Amino acid sequence: MRTCHQFNTVRAEYEREIGFMLAHSKRHEGRPAAKSSAKQAASTKQRMARALNSHVGSCPECG
């Protein structure tokens, strides 16, 4: 599948944010903050999927 520059930018931003959350979770393992970061990372993955899905549906270059 061929994607446009905007798709790649949005995906990179989400993946960066998810990476930060997962790194925080590993650093603070065993604490409530780690559990919270892990849950936020999971929900951010879902938001990323929704955002990219809607982008592909409306972008003439990707869709």
PDB file as gemmi writes it, atoms N, CA and C in Angstrom:
CRYST1    1.000    1.000    1.000  90.00  90.00  90.00 P 1                      
ATOM      1  N   MET A   1       0.840  -1.178   0.000  1.00  0.00           N  
ATOM      2  CA  MET A   1       0.000   0.000   0.000  1.00  0.00           C  
ATOM      3  C   MET A   1       0.888   1.246   0.000  1.00  0.00           C  
ATOM      4  N   ARG A   2       0.597   2.149  -0.876  1.00  0.00           N  
ATOM      5  CA  ARG A   2       1.350   3.390  -0.964  1.00  0.00           C  
ATOM      6  C   ARG A   2       0.675   4.444  -0.092  1.00  0.00           C  
ATOM      7  N   THR A   3       1.466   5.161   0.695  1.00  0.00           N  
ATOM      8  CA  THR A   3       0.903   6.173   1.584  1.00  0.00           C  
ATOM      9  C   THR A   3       1.551   7.526   1.318  1.00  0.00           C  
ATOM     10  N   CYS A   4       0.864   8.581   1.739  1.00  0.00           N  
ATOM     11  CA  CYS A   4       1.356   9.933   1.517  1.00  0.00           C  
ATOM     12  C   CYS A   4       2.219  10.408   2.685  1.00  0.00           C  
ATOM     13  N   HIS A   5       2.787  11.575   2.525  1.00  0.00           N  
ATOM     14  CA  HIS A   5       3.667  12.159   3.534  1.00  0.00           C  
ATOM     15  C   HIS A   5       2.908  12.400   4.850  1.00  0.00           C  
ATOM     16  N   GLN A   6       1.676  12.871   4.748  1.00  0.00           N  
ATOM     17  CA  GLN A   6       0.896  13.164   5.958  1.00  0.00           C  
ATOM     18  C   GLN A   6       0.630  11.885   6.757  1.00  0.00           C  
ATOM     19  N   PHE A   7       0.332  10.805   6.089  1.00  0.00           N  
ATOM     20  CA  PHE A   7       0.105   9.520   6.755  1.00  0.00           C  
ATOM     21  C   PHE A   7       1.344   9.124   7.552  1.00  0.00           C  
ATOM     22  N   ASN A   8       2.513   9.213   6.909  1.00  0.00           N  
ATOM     23  CA  ASN A   8       3.757   8.843   7.576  1.00  0.00           C  
ATOM     24  C   ASN A   8       4.055   9.757   8.756  1.00  0.00           C  
ATOM     25  N   THR A   9       3.744  11.033   8.636  1.00  0.00           N  
ATOM     26  CA  THR A   9       3.971  11.985   9.719  1.00  0.00           C  
ATOM     27  C   THR A   9       3.081  11.672  10.914  1.00  0.00           C  
ATOM     28  N   VAL A  10       1.806  11.438  10.653  1.00  0.00           N  
ATOM     29  CA  VAL A  10       0.863  11.127  11.733  1.00  0.00           C  
ATOM     30  C   VAL A  10       1.275   9.837  12.435  1.00  0.00           C  
ATOM     31  N   ARG A  11       1.631   8.827  11.662  1.00  0.00           N  
ATOM     32  CA  ARG A  11       2.036   7.553  12.247  1.00  0.00           C  
ATOM     33  C   ARG A  11       3.303   7.714  13.094  1.00  0.00           C  
ATOM     34  N   ALA A  12       4.262   8.474  12.608  1.00  0.00           N  
ATOM     35  CA  ALA A  12       5.510   8.681  13.352  1.00  0.00           C  
ATOM     36  C   ALA A  12       5.257   9.404  14.676  1.00  0.00           C  
ATOM     37  N   GLU A  13       4.365  10.395  14.670  1.00  0.00           N  
ATOM     38  CA  GLU A  13       4.048  11.121  15.902  1.00  0.00           C  
ATOM     39  C   GLU A  13       3.399  10.209  16.936  1.00  0.00           C  
ATOM     40  N   TYR A  14       2.449   9.403  16.489  1.00  0.00           N  
ATOM     41  CA  TYR A  14       1.793   8.472  17.410  1.00  0.00           C  
ATOM     42  C   TYR A  14       2.786   7.439  17.945  1.00  0.00           C  
ATOM     43  N   GLU A  15       3.623   6.893  17.072  1.00  0.00           N  
ATOM     44  CA  GLU A  15       4.581   5.879  17.510  1.00  0.00           C  
ATOM     45  C   GLU A  15       5.593   6.462  18.501  1.00  0.00           C  
ATOM     46  N   ARG A  16       5.969   7.711  18.296  1.00  0.00           N  
ATOM     47  CA  ARG A  16       6.887   8.374  19.229  1.00  0.00           C  
ATOM     48  C   ARG A  16       6.235   8.516  20.597  1.00  0.00           C  
ATOM     49  N   GLU A  17       4.982   8.965  20.610  1.00  0.00           N  
ATOM     50  CA  GLU A  17       4.252   9.128  21.868  1.00  0.00           C  
ATOM     51  C   GLU A  17       4.095   7.788  22.584  1.00  0.00           C  
ATOM     52  N   ILE A  18       3.772   6.744  21.842  1.00  0.00           N  
ATOM     53  CA  ILE A  18       3.612   5.411  22.421  1.00  0.00           C  
ATOM     54  C   ILE A  18       4.939   4.928  23.001  1.00  0.00           C  
ATOM     55  N   GLY A  19       6.013   5.189  22.284  1.00  0.00           N  
ATOM     56  CA  GLY A  19       7.338   4.810  22.768  1.00  0.00           C  
ATOM     57  C   GLY A  19       7.685   5.477  24.090  1.00  0.00           C  
ATOM     58  N   PHE A  20       7.348   6.763  24.215  1.00  0.00           N  
ATOM     59  CA  PHE A  20       7.587   7.472  25.470  1.00  0.00           C  
ATOM     60  C   PHE A  20       6.807   6.839  26.617  1.00  0.00           C  
ATOM     61  N   MET A  21       5.549   6.514  26.358  1.00  0.00           N  
ATOM     62  CA  MET A  21       4.710   5.930  27.405  1.00  0.00           C  
ATOM     63  C   MET A  21       5.225   4.558  27.833  1.00  0.00           C  
ATOM     64  N   LEU A  22       5.619   3.751  26.872  1.00  0.00           N  
ATOM     65  CA  LEU A  22       6.123   2.414  27.204  1.00  0.00           C  
ATOM     66  C   LEU A  22       7.461   2.492  27.936  1.00  0.00           C  
ATOM     67  N   ALA A  23       8.305   3.439  27.566  1.00  0.00           N  
ATOM     68  CA  ALA A  23       9.580   3.615  28.263  1.00  0.00           C  
ATOM     69  C   ALA A  23       9.340   4.063  29.706  1.00  0.00           C  
ATOM     70  N   HIS A  24       8.384   4.945  29.896  1.00  0.00           N  
ATOM     71  CA  HIS A  24       8.033   5.396  31.242  1.00  0.00           C  
ATOM     72  C   HIS A  24       7.523   4.229  32.064  1.00  0.00           C  
ATOM     73  N   SER A  25       6.723   3.399  31.443  1.00  0.00           N  
ATOM     74  CA  SER A  25       6.166   2.236  32.125  1.00  0.00           C  
ATOM     75  C   SER A  25       7.270   1.278  32.573  1.00  0.00           C  
ATOM     76  N   LYS A  26       8.275   1.083  31.720  1.00  0.00           N  
ATOM     77  CA  LYS A  26       9.375   0.190  32.085  1.00  0.00           C  
ATOM     78  C   LYS A  26      10.242   0.784  33.186  1.00  0.00           C  
ATOM     79  N   ARG A  27      10.469   2.098  33.132  1.00  0.00           N  
ATOM     80  CA  ARG A  27      11.295   2.747  34.153  1.00  0.00           C  
ATOM     81  C   ARG A  27      10.669   2.669  35.532  1.00  0.00           C  
ATOM     82  N   HIS A  28       9.345   2.760  35.583  1.00  0.00           N  
ATOM     83  CA  HIS A  28       8.636   2.797  36.856  1.00  0.00           C  
ATOM     84  C   HIS A  28       7.874   1.503  37.127  1.00  0.00           C  
ATOM     85  N   GLU A  29       8.437   0.402  36.691  1.00  0.00           N  
ATOM     86  CA  GLU A  29       7.787  -0.903  36.834  1.00  0.00           C  
ATOM     87  C   GLU A  29       7.429  -1.178  38.295  1.00  0.00           C  
ATOM     88  N   GLY A  30       6.222  -1.670  38.492  1.00  0.00           N  
ATOM     89  CA  GLY A  30       5.758  -2.003  39.831  1.00  0.00           C  
ATOM     90  C   GLY A  30       5.031  -0.876  40.532  1.00  0.00           C  
ATOM     91  N   ARG A  31       4.980   0.277  39.928  1.00  0.00           N  
ATOM     92  CA  ARG A  31       4.294   1.432  40.518  1.00  0.00           C  
ATOM     93  C   ARG A  31       2.993   1.689  39.774  1.00  0.00           C  
ATOM     94  N   PRO A  32       2.070   2.391  40.405  1.00  0.00           N  
ATOM     95  CA  PRO A  32       0.818   2.719  39.722  1.00  0.00           C  
ATOM     96  C   PRO A  32       1.024   3.553  38.450  1.00  0.00           C  
ATOM     97  N   ALA A  33       2.067   4.402  38.449  1.00  0.00           N  
ATOM     98  CA  ALA A  33       2.330   5.227  37.268  1.00  0.00           C  
ATOM     99  C   ALA A  33       2.669   4.363  36.055  1.00  0.00           C  
ATOM    100  N   ALA A  34       3.337   3.240  36.287  1.00  0.00           N  
ATOM    101  CA  ALA A  34       3.691   2.347  35.188  1.00  0.00           C  
ATOM    102  C   ALA A  34       2.439   1.725  34.579  1.00  0.00           C  
ATOM    103  N   LYS A  35       1.536   1.315  35.421  1.00  0.00           N  
ATOM    104  CA  LYS A  35       0.300   0.705  34.942  1.00  0.00           C  
ATOM    105  C   LYS A  35      -0.519   1.728  34.141  1.00  0.00           C  
ATOM    106  N   SER A  36      -0.555   2.948  34.642  1.00  0.00           N  
ATOM    107  CA  SER A  36      -1.283   4.006  33.958  1.00  0.00           C  
ATOM    108  C   SER A  36      -0.671   4.294  32.585  1.00  0.00           C  
ATOM    109  N   SER A  37       0.645   4.368  32.512  1.00  0.00           N  
ATOM    110  CA  SER A  37       1.312   4.624  31.232  1.00  0.00           C  
ATOM    111  C   SER A  37       1.078   3.496  30.245  1.00  0.00           C  
ATOM    112  N   ALA A  38       1.084   2.276  30.724  1.00  0.00           N  
ATOM    113  CA  ALA A  38       0.845   1.131  29.843  1.00  0.00           C  
ATOM    114  C   ALA A  38      -0.574   1.176  29.277  1.00  0.00           C  
ATOM    115  N   LYS A  39      -1.541   1.543  30.113  1.00  0.00           N  
ATOM    116  CA  LYS A  39      -2.923   1.651  29.642  1.00  0.00           C  
ATOM    117  C   LYS A  39      -3.063   2.788  28.642  1.00  0.00           C  
ATOM    118  N   GLN A  40      -2.398   3.900  28.915  1.00  0.00           N  
ATOM    119  CA  GLN A  40      -2.453   5.031  27.981  1.00  0.00           C  
ATOM    120  C   GLN A  40      -1.823   4.655  26.646  1.00  0.00           C  
ATOM    121  N   ALA A  41      -0.746   3.900  26.676  1.00  0.00           N  
ATOM    122  CA  ALA A  41      -0.099   3.468  25.437  1.00  0.00           C  
ATOM    123  C   ALA A  41      -1.047   2.592  24.621  1.00  0.00           C  
ATOM    124  N   ALA A  42      -1.756   1.705  25.286  1.00  0.00           N  
ATOM    125  CA  ALA A  42      -2.706   0.835  24.580  1.00  0.00           C  
ATOM    126  C   ALA A  42      -3.832   1.644  23.950  1.00  0.00           C  
ATOM    127  N   SER A  43      -4.354   2.621  24.679  1.00  0.00           N  
ATOM    128  CA  SER A  43      -5.440   3.430  24.117  1.00  0.00           C  
ATOM    129  C   SER A  43      -4.926   4.334  23.004  1.00  0.00           C  
ATOM    130  N   THR A  44      -3.667   4.764  23.100  1.00  0.00           N  
ATOM    131  CA  THR A  44      -3.084   5.585  22.042  1.00  0.00           C  
ATOM    132  C   THR A  44      -2.905   4.763  20.775  1.00  0.00           C  
ATOM    133  N   LYS A  45      -2.585   3.486  20.916  1.00  0.00           N  
ATOM    134  CA  LYS A  45      -2.480   2.611  19.740  1.00  0.00           C  
ATOM    135  C   LYS A  45      -3.827   2.523  19.032  1.00  0.00           C  
ATOM    136  N   GLN A  46      -4.899   2.423  19.802  1.00  0.00           N  
ATOM    137  CA  GLN A  46      -6.234   2.369  19.210  1.00  0.00           C  
ATOM    138  C   GLN A  46      -6.584   3.688  18.517  1.00  0.00           C  
ATOM    139  N   ARG A  47      -6.235   4.809  19.153  1.00  0.00           N  
ATOM    140  CA  ARG A  47      -6.488   6.119  18.545  1.00  0.00           C  
ATOM    141  C   ARG A  47      -5.694   6.266  17.246  1.00  0.00           C  
ATOM    142  N   MET A  48      -4.453   5.771  17.241  1.00  0.00           N  
ATOM    143  CA  MET A  48      -3.632   5.836  16.041  1.00  0.00           C  
ATOM    144  C   MET A  48      -4.289   5.047  14.915  1.00  0.00           C  
ATOM    145  N   ALA A  49      -4.761   3.864  15.228  1.00  0.00           N  
ATOM    146  CA  ALA A  49      -5.410   3.039  14.214  1.00  0.00           C  
ATOM    147  C   ALA A  49      -6.638   3.746  13.638  1.00  0.00           C  
ATOM    148  N   ARG A  50      -7.438   4.349  14.511  1.00  0.00           N  
ATOM    149  CA  ARG A  50      -8.627   5.074  14.048  1.00  0.00           C  
ATOM    150  C   ARG A  50      -8.245   6.255  13.176  1.00  0.00           C  
ATOM    151  N   ALA A  51      -7.240   7.023  13.614  1.00  0.00           N  
ATOM    152  CA  ALA A  51      -6.822   8.205  12.864  1.00  0.00           C  
ATOM    153  C   ALA A  51      -6.281   7.831  11.492  1.00  0.00           C  
ATOM    154  N   LEU A  52      -5.462   6.792  11.446  1.00  0.00           N  
ATOM    155  CA  LEU A  52      -4.896   6.379  10.161  1.00  0.00           C  
ATOM    156  C   LEU A  52      -5.951   5.777   9.247  1.00  0.00           C  
ATOM    157  N   ASN A  53      -6.891   5.072   9.830  1.00  0.00           N  
ATOM    158  CA  ASN A  53      -7.984   4.485   9.047  1.00  0.00           C  
ATOM    159  C   ASN A  53      -8.832   5.572   8.414  1.00  0.00           C  
ATOM    160  N   SER A  54      -9.163   6.593   9.187  1.00  0.00           N  
ATOM    161  CA  SER A  54      -9.983   7.667   8.622  1.00  0.00           C  
ATOM    162  C   SER A  54      -9.187   8.476   7.611  1.00  0.00           C  
ATOM    163  N   HIS A  55      -7.882   8.594   7.813  1.00  0.00           N  
ATOM    164  CA  HIS A  55      -7.050   9.303   6.842  1.00  0.00           C  
ATOM    165  C   HIS A  55      -7.054   8.576   5.507  1.00  0.00           C  
ATOM    166  N   VAL A  56      -6.871   7.267   5.545  1.00  0.00           N  
ATOM    167  CA  VAL A  56      -6.843   6.490   4.310  1.00  0.00           C  
ATOM    168  C   VAL A  56      -8.185   6.588   3.600  1.00  0.00           C  
ATOM    169  N   GLY A  57      -9.264   6.646   4.367  1.00  0.00           N  
ATOM    170  CA  GLY A  57     -10.589   6.744   3.758  1.00  0.00           C  
ATOM    171  C   GLY A  57     -10.849   8.066   3.067  1.00  0.00           C  
ATOM    172  N   SER A  58     -10.187   9.134   3.516  1.00  0.00           N  
ATOM    173  CA  SER A  58     -10.474  10.441   2.939  1.00  0.00           C  
ATOM    174  C   SER A  58      -9.355  11.001   2.060  1.00  0.00           C  
ATOM    175  N   CYS A  59      -8.199  10.378   2.064  1.00  0.00           N  
ATOM    176  CA  CYS A  59      -7.062  10.890   1.306  1.00  0.00           C  
ATOM    177  C   CYS A  59      -7.056  10.292  -0.109  1.00  0.00           C  
ATOM    178  N   PRO A  60      -7.024  11.138  -1.130  1.00  0.00           N  
ATOM    179  CA  PRO A  60      -7.022  10.600  -2.501  1.00  0.00           C  
ATOM    180  C   PRO A  60      -5.709   9.876  -2.844  1.00  0.00           C  
ATOM    181  N   GLU A  61      -4.611  10.262  -2.219  1.00  0.00           N  
ATOM    182  CA  GLU A  61      -3.332   9.634  -2.529  1.00  0.00           C  
ATOM    183  C   GLU A  61      -3.188   8.270  -1.863  1.00  0.00           C  
ATOM    184  N   CYS A  62      -3.697   8.136  -0.623  1.00  0.00           N  
ATOM    185  CA  CYS A  62      -3.582   6.884   0.118  1.00  0.00           C  
ATOM    186  C   CYS A  62      -4.680   5.889  -0.260  1.00  0.00           C  
ATOM    187  N   GLY A  63      -5.885   6.394  -0.437  1.00  0.00           N  
ATOM    188  CA  GLY A  63      -7.024   5.521  -0.642  1.00  0.00           C  
ATOM    189  C   GLY A  63      -7.204   5.201  -2.065  1.00  0.00           C  
TER     190      GLY A  63                                                      
END                                                                             
